[in-house]
Amino acid sequence: MLIVQILLEFWPQLFIAAVGIFVGVRFAWDTIMNFPIEIENDDWD
């Protein structure tokens, strides 16, 4: 029950942290995936 109490108390912080990490990883992933593709297209052209 102690774990449940901790989760209930810190749920907002955990949710915000999870969303922030997800957005950061998604943004970094898009940036990393798009950047090399643009360079490859320029090289092929």
ChimeraX attribute file (.defattr): number of C-alpha atoms within 10 A of each C-alpha:
attribute: neighborCount
match mode: 1-to-1
recipient: residues
	/A:1	6
	/A:2	7
	/A:3	8
	/A:4	8
	/A:5	10
	/A:6	10
	/A:7	13
	/A:8	11
	/A:9	11
	/A:10	10
	/A:11	12
	/A:12	11
	/A:13	11
	/A:14	13
	/A:15	11
	/A:16	11
	/A:17	12
	/A:18	12
	/A:19	12
	/A:20	12
	/A:21	12
	/A:22	12
	/A:23	12
	/A:24	12
	/A:25	12
	/A:26	12
	/A:27	12
	/A:28	12
	/A:29	11
	/A:30	11
	/A:31	11
	/A:32	11
	/A:33	11
	/A:34	11
	/A:35	10
	/A:36	11
	/A:37	11
	/A:38	11
	/A:39	11
	/A:40	10
	/A:41	9
	/A:42	9
	/A:43	8
	/A:44	7
	/A:45	6
